[in-house]
Structure formats: C-alpha cells, structure tokens
Amino acid sequence: MDSELRHKVEDFLYLEAELLDERRLREWLELFTDDIHYWMPVRYNPLDRPKELSEELSRPGESYYFNDNKETLRIRVERFYSTNAWAEMPPSRTRHLISNIRMRKDDGVQFEVDSNFIVYRTRMEKDEDIFVGTRKDVLRRLNGELKIARRTILLDQAVLGAKNISIFL
Amino acid sequence: MEIKSLVDPEGGLVNRRIFADHEIYELERERLFARCWLYLGHESEVANAGDFVTAYMGEEPVILCRDLSGRLRAFLNICRHRGNRVCRADRGNAKLFTCSYHGWTYSTDGKLAVVPMAEAFRNLDRDQWGLIPVAQLDSYKGLIFATFDPEAPTLAEYLGDMAWYLDILLDRREGGTEVSGPHRWVVDANWKTAAENFGGDGYHIASTHGSARELGIDTTTSETRKWNKGRQISCGDGHVLVAWICPPDDAGPWFAQPVAELVDYMKEHAPEIESRLGATRARKVSPSAGTVFPNLSVHWLTRTIRVWHPRGPDKMEIWSWAIVDKAAPAKIKDVIRFVSQCRFSPTGVFEQDDMDNWIQVTAAARSLIAKRFPANYQMGVSEEITETDLRGRLASRWSDSNQLSLYMHWAKVLEAKSWGEIKSAKHG
C-alpha cells in the first residue's frame, strides 16, 4: 500500500469532517464530483443468518435515507443557509470521528476507501444523538485533487434512535 | 375521569393533558388501540404464501403473514408458553415460527405445531395454545387493517366516507399500489400531535416548512396557492383530511404534482384515472394529507403512508412507507419514491422540521403551569360550505374544524364502554 496516498486520504477525510463540523457546507459540497451518488439505505433484520451484508440493507427501489445527486445534495446544503429550516435552527453541534480507514481496489483513476464513523450531535439545551456506522467511498483523482465520486453510508441502527437526520453523516 | 371535558369544541379549547397524561394513555391503549381498526401492512409486502412482516398494533407486537394456504393472518408475536417473541426478523418468508426459548413452533396459520417433549406436559391440548390472533382482519385496496375487538364494525363501515378519498391514492391505476419501506424512527412526542397535524394542519406549512418554499421544493406550486381554495374535510368517526378543490377548467389528476415528470405521467394516464375514479375525484378534489383514525396518516401528493405507533404518553415510533402505482414504469416509481422520501422521512426536507414542534407541544403538556391554560383550536369561522358532489363535512382550509372533530371522536371512543355506545353517539 502506498503510504503517501494513505496519508493523503486520511487528511482528505479529516478535512471533510472539519468542514462538516464547522458547518462550511458549501465548501463541503465541492469535495464531491459532479456525478456523485450519495446513498444511504435502510437497515433490516433478516430471518436467516445473512450470507452477505446486502441482505440486511434496503435495495435500490426500496427505502433509503439518502439517494442524492449533486443537485439534491445542494438543496439540502442550502437549507443551512436559508432563514427558516427549523430542524437546524438553532444548528446542531456535531463532531465527526472518522477511523478504521481501509484502502481497497485502485484502478489508477479512482479507488475505494472504507471508514467507520461516530457522529455525535447535540443541539439546543441538551438534545443528544450518536450515529454510528461505516462509509464506503469511491475517491477519484481529478486535476491533482481527490473528490468523492460515490458514497454509501451504512448506519448500524435498524430503528433510527434520533428524531431526524438533519445533518450529514 | 371526564374525558369529554378535555375537549371543548364550542370554545375551541383542548386541555393539554391529553398529550402527556399517563392515565389517559392507559385508557387509549385499552379503549382505542385495543378496539379500533389499525393499519398493519400492505398486501404487496406479503404477496406470497409464507411472506411475513412484523408490525405493531399500538404497543402490541404482531406478525402479519400470508399462511401457506394463501390466507392473510395476524397474531401477537408472543409465544403462548412463556411469552418470548416467536419472530425476531422484520420481514421474510417462513414456513414455521419457532420460539428460541424452548422451541415451541407455530405454523403460519398460528397453530401450535410442535412442542418439544410434549409428553412431559400435563394434558397439553395444542389446539388451545396457538398464537393469539387478532379478532378481525381485512384489507381495503391493498391496505391491511386489523382489530383486537370482535365487536368492532366491519372495516368498510369503519372507514366510511374516508375510503372514497383513499381511493384517490389507492385506485388510480389497474393493479393498485405497492409500498417500499418502512422507515422507522423514534420521536419524543405524543402520537396525536402527528395525527392532528396530518389530519388538517394546512396552517403550519408556511411557517414550519418555509425553507421548502424558499428552496423551490414546495409540494404545492405557487399556482395552487394562488387558487387557494383549500378545504378541511371531516368524514366522521375521526377520519379527517385536507384537500384542494381544483379550478374546474384546468384540473386533472396532475393537479399540484411537484415535479414535471409526474405531471407528464398523470396527464398520460388521466383517462384511465378518470375512468376509475370518476370526474369529481379525478378533476375536482385533490387531497393533500389526512388521518385515518386513529394513527394512520396519508399524504396523497407526496405518496407516503405512515403509522404513529404510541410508545407511552410522550413517545412515538414513526413507521413510514412510500406508496406508488404498481402499473407505473420503473423510472416513474423511482421518481415518486424520491419525491416522497426526499420530503417525508427522517431525512425528509419537510418532515425533519416537524419533529421539534411535536416534541415541544408534548413537553408543554408536562408543564404544570401551562396545563392550567388550554391549547387554542379556535381557527376558522363557522361558515357552512357545501360541495354537493363531495363527501363529509367541509370547512375552510384555515380552520381547526378537523382537529376538533378528531378529538371529539377520540373522547367519545375513550368514554364509550362498547362499540355499541360509539356507534349510537355518532357525530357528523
């Protein structure tokens, strides 16, 4: 494994977390390619011991938390700059902890990176939520920079314990 | 306790206790959730023999399944032996449900099929120890309901005129509908805050969902709002909805569709839709949201159905599905599902803004001092609105008429000792 690339990927994911936690979301959106598919399925308990992870997840054509392209992501981002998107008024205070980074298939143009997350959210007086899961990203080399070309977010919870997901995980 | 005194329809006042009181909640469990027809699932989720989903009726865990002979069944997901759950999955296909504790095994019709070491029991009559079934189960155009009360009226009688409006969602195309989901999430709010909101609250949209208008993703176009002839409709028995009464020359099933692809889809299939629903329901009335008493809500325009499962007086679990025409092309189904979930789901850009309101309304009901001051349901002037070809009692969209009618029925159900009493005291 190319340790220089690994450092670059870690820096990239930590920078992304910083942009999210500092609510610099218009800058955050620019970390994605124009053909981004931002996908977060719903988790279910299967009857039989699953042979593959996919048996626990909603499939395309079923339900999802996110199934966004860059334009629909932009609408979500712009909510944070609008005057009355009440779920974020006052805004959430978040901390994205990214760990267990695994570098996978690399075809020279783009490569797969898996990572785990714990996202702590607190808001207003003492609202608290903890979102835990994994991200499966495809990062693309574009004009000397890294961009996220595909993101899959797998939350560990089947029944979401939070009143909403008004932030990005 | 005098439940009826908590709702004052003449004064337009509701006592906040109904949103937080433990005693009232226990009465709801017994007299409302154990007695009313409750939504359980959609036929598309249990299409084949052995298909099942686990669900809830109020707080009661239930298995809904199609038995091996093809008949729909629902029973408590509780082993008759010690009470362990006999099914731990959310959905699947099974020939048998086996309890993990001691291995009691039930067939899909609920019968006790296998008891390990049965000979060691004293006179165990397996016929007496099947899973506890619901008292009645029936479906209406794909929506499966059940009740624990054998005395409850038939589902058709229970839904009454609400069925006529549900058709506008369920019966547009040959083949009916199918669902995807559910989304499930937990909110610290009383279930009625959501039921009343979907049942008539057109008032909150401009404020709560102001960002949607700002970002150009409102469900109702500026044309719809300009026309603005909105109505609250109370179908009786607690069933309520809000609808647009469309301008006669320029309307059809595509009225108020939020995206161009769906307008095109509706225009293309308008003749089929009108032949099924008739001109009034295809052109004149376009429901947006409503509540089937007590806790199933529907959003016609963005095609979601959802159940507000009670989890105590100040907590609910929301189960929400997207619902699409089965006959629609795959691409249109995807568009409908996106329009639906992008707006109504835990990540929905409409729905995420609703939650704090309901949580804080519930919290207000725990306030000792606030409870001395009733909540205001005084919107709307008493004007008689008649649309002879519509069903139910009509009021202005800007009114609390629906909410009061929901709560009056709620109070009646809680006070009544039997279904006979509920039926003999019907209000319009």
Interface residues (C-beta under 8 A of the other chain):
Chain A: M40 V42 Y44 N45 P46 L47 D48 S58 G61 E62 S63 Y64 Y65 F66 N67 D68 T72 I75 R76 E78 R79 S82 T83 N84 A85 W86 A87 A158 V159 L160 G161 A162 K163 N164 I165 S166
Chain B: C87 R88 A89 D90 R91 G92 N93 A94 S180 G181 P182 H183 R184 W185 V186 V187 D188 S207 T208 G210 S211 E214 L215 I217 E317 W321 A322 A330 K333 D334 R337 F338 Q341 C342 S345 P346 T347 V349 E351 Q352 D353 M355 D356 N357 I359
